[in-house]
């Protein structure tokens, strides 16, 4: 049968990629796609700011309960110009990073072992789940008794609460690796540490990074409670000082500083995760 005798095939219309221009069907340039995502990400914060502004000028909520956004901006500018922001932020950042490193590092080791060795998981997993249900604030009196009111108790509290998300996600990631991948590794004579490094750890990295990002967020939340334990410096201390002295604009400014710090550290972890998981073909990368 010749090509001329073949029936004509109907043309199949191709769908444009999800980030294509509506008129031309050409993909967005990289800079335009990033700008578009940034603009979309700012819609919700702008809406919150607008509602905050309208409520504050309506007069229905007293200024001591909800300050005007301009007052908060003035506080932020004053803290930045005077150097007070750097003076107060450095201790909080140091406590968060130290506690996060200790908690996440310990959780990584135990999570990998618990995920890979069933006997070890049976030994420690029930106890860890029981300890996980104890509120972080309930540990403060004991940490003060054990470590005093110095930096050790603050770092220990942050390390404790950052331990659990990393442990759970790491253990679940390693234990949830497809058995077929493990069998392929064993067929290729991968055992022990080689199997762990070539198969188990790469396959569990997505879950691991989720745990890291969760723990970093928890660390910024708990640093306020940690700085209740006799701290004389820190953003949490500054926030509590604003609350005790009746300065709601300062309290709101400290809340925004915490939000900014948490977002920046999360973006750093997300960038590291994107680099480490660049081999993945996921829906997020396709969009």
C-alpha positions as CSV (number, residue, x, y, z in Angstrom):
1,X,0.0,0.0,0.0
2,X,1.5,3.3,-1.0
3,X,1.4,6.5,1.0
4,X,-1.1,8.0,-1.4
5,X,-3.6,5.3,-0.6
6,X,-3.5,5.9,3.2
7,X,-6.6,7.7,4.5
8,X,-6.1,11.3,5.7
9,X,-5.7,11.6,9.4
10,X,-7.5,14.3,11.2
11,X,-5.3,17.0,12.6
12,X,-5.0,16.9,16.3
13,X,-5.0,20.3,17.9
14,X,-2.2,20.7,20.5
15,X,-3.0,22.5,23.7
16,X,-0.7,25.3,24.6
17,X,1.5,24.9,27.6
18,X,-0.1,26.2,30.9
19,X,2.2,29.3,31.0
20,X,1.6,30.3,27.4
21,X,0.3,33.6,26.1
22,X,-3.4,33.5,25.3
23,X,-3.0,35.0,21.9
24,X,0.2,33.7,20.5
25,X,0.5,30.4,22.2
26,X,4.2,31.1,22.9
27,X,5.6,30.2,26.3
28,X,6.2,33.0,28.8
29,X,9.8,34.2,29.0
30,X,11.4,33.1,32.3
31,X,11.5,36.6,33.7
32,X,7.8,37.2,32.8
33,X,6.7,33.9,34.4
34,X,8.6,34.8,37.6
35,X,7.0,38.3,37.6
36,X,3.6,36.8,37.1
37,X,4.0,34.4,40.0
38,X,5.3,37.2,42.2
39,X,2.3,39.4,41.4
40,X,0.0,36.6,42.1
41,X,1.7,35.8,45.4
42,X,1.2,39.5,46.5
43,X,-2.6,39.5,45.9
44,X,-3.5,37.9,49.2
45,X,-1.1,40.0,51.4
46,X,-2.3,43.2,49.6
47,X,-5.9,42.2,50.4
48,X,-5.1,41.6,54.1
49,X,-3.4,45.0,54.2
50,X,-6.3,46.7,52.6
51,X,-8.8,45.2,55.1
52,X,-6.4,46.1,58.0
53,X,-6.3,49.7,56.7
54,X,-10.0,50.0,56.3
55,X,-10.8,48.6,59.7
56,X,-8.2,50.8,61.4
57,X,-9.6,54.0,59.9
58,X,-13.2,53.1,60.5
59,X,-13.0,53.9,64.2
60,X,-14.9,50.8,65.2
61,X,-11.8,49.1,66.6
62,X,-9.8,51.1,69.2
63,X,-6.2,52.0,68.3
64,X,-4.9,50.1,71.3
65,X,-6.3,46.9,69.8
66,X,-5.5,47.4,66.2
67,X,-2.9,50.1,65.3
68,X,-2.9,51.9,61.9
69,X,-0.5,50.3,59.4
70,X,1.4,53.5,59.1
71,X,2.3,53.3,62.8
72,X,3.7,49.9,62.3
73,X,5.8,51.0,59.4
74,X,7.1,53.9,61.5
75,X,8.2,51.4,64.2
76,X,9.9,49.2,61.6
77,X,11.8,52.1,60.1
78,X,12.9,53.3,63.6
79,X,14.1,49.8,64.6
80,X,16.0,49.6,61.3
81,X,17.6,53.1,61.5
82,X,18.6,52.8,65.2
83,X,20.2,49.4,64.8
84,X,17.8,48.0,67.3
85,X,16.5,45.5,64.8
86,X,19.9,44.0,64.2
87,X,20.6,44.1,68.0
88,X,17.4,42.2,68.8
89,X,17.3,39.9,65.7
90,X,20.7,38.4,66.0
91,X,20.0,36.5,69.3
92,X,16.7,35.2,68.0
93,X,18.3,34.1,64.7
94,X,21.2,32.4,66.6
95,X,18.8,30.5,68.9
96,X,16.6,29.3,66.0
97,X,19.6,28.2,63.9
98,X,21.3,26.4,66.8
99,X,18.1,24.6,67.9
100,X,17.1,23.7,64.4
101,X,20.6,22.3,63.6
102,X,20.6,20.1,66.8
103,X,16.9,19.0,66.5
104,X,17.0,18.3,62.7
105,X,20.4,16.6,62.8
106,X,19.4,14.2,65.6
107,X,16.0,13.6,63.9
108,X,17.7,12.8,60.6
109,X,19.9,10.1,62.0
110,X,17.1,8.5,64.1
111,X,14.6,8.8,61.3
112,X,16.8,7.0,58.8
113,X,17.5,4.2,61.2
114,X,13.9,3.8,62.2
115,X,12.8,3.8,58.6
116,X,15.4,1.2,57.5
117,X,15.6,-1.1,60.6
118,X,12.2,-2.4,61.7
119,X,13.5,-3.5,65.0
120,X,14.9,-0.1,65.8
121,X,11.6,1.5,64.8
122,X,9.6,-0.8,67.0
123,X,12.0,0.1,69.9
124,X,11.8,3.9,69.7
125,X,8.9,4.9,67.6
126,X,6.1,4.5,70.2
127,X,8.0,6.5,72.8
128,X,8.7,9.3,70.3
129,X,5.1,9.5,69.3
130,X,4.1,9.7,73.0
131,X,6.6,12.5,73.7
132,X,5.4,14.4,70.6
133,X,2.0,14.9,72.2
134,X,3.4,16.9,75.1
135,X,3.0,20.6,74.4
136,X,6.2,22.5,74.0
137,X,5.3,25.0,76.7
138,X,5.0,22.1,79.2
139,X,8.7,21.5,78.8
140,X,9.7,25.0,79.9
141,X,9.7,24.4,83.7
142,X,11.8,21.3,83.3
143,X,14.3,22.9,81.0
144,X,14.7,25.8,83.4
145,X,15.4,23.2,86.2
146,X,17.8,21.2,84.0
147,X,19.6,24.0,82.1
148,X,18.8,27.2,84.0
149,X,17.6,30.4,82.3
150,X,20.6,30.8,80.0
151,X,20.9,30.1,76.3
152,X,21.0,26.3,76.8
153,X,17.4,26.0,77.9
154,X,16.2,28.2,75.0
155,X,18.2,26.2,72.4
156,X,17.0,22.9,73.9
157,X,13.4,23.9,73.7
158,X,13.7,24.8,70.0
159,X,15.7,21.6,69.3
160,X,13.0,19.5,70.9
161,X,10.1,20.9,68.9
162,X,12.0,20.9,65.6
163,X,12.9,17.2,66.2
164,X,9.5,15.7,65.7
165,X,8.5,16.9,62.1
166,X,11.9,15.9,60.7
167,X,11.9,12.5,62.4
168,X,8.4,11.6,61.3
169,X,8.9,12.7,57.7
170,X,12.3,11.1,57.4
171,X,11.2,7.8,58.9
172,X,8.1,7.8,56.7
173,X,10.1,8.7,53.6
174,X,12.6,5.9,54.1
175,X,10.1,3.3,55.2
176,X,7.9,4.2,52.2
177,X,10.5,3.6,49.5
178,X,9.2,1.3,46.8
179,X,10.3,-2.3,47.3
180,X,11.0,-2.6,43.6
181,X,13.7,0.0,43.8
182,X,15.3,-1.8,46.7
183,X,15.2,-5.1,44.8
184,X,16.8,-3.4,41.8
185,X,19.6,-2.1,44.0
186,X,20.2,-5.5,45.5
187,X,20.3,-7.1,42.1
188,X,23.0,-4.6,41.3
189,X,24.8,-5.7,44.5
190,X,24.0,-2.6,46.5
191,X,23.9,-3.4,50.3
192,X,24.3,-1.5,53.5
193,X,25.5,2.1,53.2
194,X,25.7,1.8,49.3
195,X,22.0,0.9,49.2
196,X,21.2,3.7,51.6
197,X,23.1,6.3,49.6
198,X,22.0,5.2,46.1
199,X,18.4,4.2,46.7
200,X,16.9,4.9,50.1
201,X,18.1,8.5,50.7
202,X,17.4,9.9,47.3
203,X,13.9,8.4,47.2
204,X,13.1,9.8,50.7
205,X,14.4,13.3,50.1
206,X,11.1,14.9,49.1
207,X,9.5,13.8,52.4
208,X,12.7,14.8,54.3
209,X,12.6,18.4,52.9
210,X,9.0,18.7,53.9
211,X,10.0,17.9,57.4
212,X,12.8,20.4,57.4
213,X,10.5,23.2,56.2
214,X,7.9,22.3,58.8
215,X,10.5,22.3,61.6
216,X,11.9,25.7,60.5
217,X,8.4,27.2,60.8
218,X,7.9,25.6,64.2
219,X,11.3,27.0,65.4
220,X,10.3,30.6,64.6
221,X,7.0,30.0,66.5
222,X,8.6,28.5,69.6
223,X,11.5,31.1,69.8
224,X,8.9,33.5,71.4
225,X,8.2,30.9,74.2
226,X,11.9,30.2,74.5
227,X,12.6,33.9,75.1
228,X,10.1,33.9,78.0
229,X,12.8,32.1,79.9
230,X,14.7,35.1,81.2
231,X,15.8,36.6,77.9
232,X,16.9,40.2,77.8
233,X,17.3,40.4,74.0
234,X,15.5,39.0,71.0
235,X,12.5,39.7,68.8
236,X,10.3,37.7,71.2
237,X,11.5,39.7,74.1
238,X,10.8,42.9,72.2
239,X,7.3,41.7,71.3
240,X,6.6,40.9,75.0
241,X,7.9,44.3,76.0
242,X,5.6,45.9,73.6
243,X,2.7,44.0,75.0
244,X,3.6,44.8,78.6
245,X,4.0,48.5,77.9
246,X,0.9,48.8,75.8
247,X,2.5,49.5,72.4
248,X,0.4,47.5,69.9
249,X,2.2,49.0,66.9
250,X,5.5,47.5,68.2
251,X,3.8,44.1,68.7
252,X,2.6,44.2,65.2
253,X,6.0,45.2,63.9
254,X,7.6,42.2,65.7
255,X,5.0,39.9,64.2
256,X,5.8,41.1,60.7
257,X,9.6,40.6,61.5
258,X,8.8,37.0,62.5
259,X,6.8,36.5,59.3
260,X,9.6,37.9,57.1
261,X,12.3,35.8,58.9
262,X,10.2,32.7,58.6
263,X,9.5,33.3,54.9
264,X,13.1,34.0,54.1
265,X,14.4,30.8,55.8
266,X,11.6,28.8,54.2
267,X,12.6,30.2,50.7
268,X,16.2,29.1,51.4
269,X,15.2,25.6,52.3
270,X,12.8,25.5,49.3
271,X,15.6,26.6,47.0
272,X,17.9,23.9,48.4
273,X,15.2,21.3,48.0
274,X,14.6,22.4,44.4
275,X,18.3,22.0,43.6
276,X,18.6,18.6,45.4
277,X,15.4,17.3,43.7
278,X,16.1,18.7,40.2
279,X,16.1,15.2,38.9
280,X,12.4,14.8,39.6
281,X,9.8,15.1,36.9
282,X,6.9,16.5,38.9
283,X,3.7,18.5,38.3
284,X,5.3,21.6,39.8
285,X,8.1,21.6,37.3
286,X,5.8,21.0,34.4
287,X,3.7,24.1,35.3
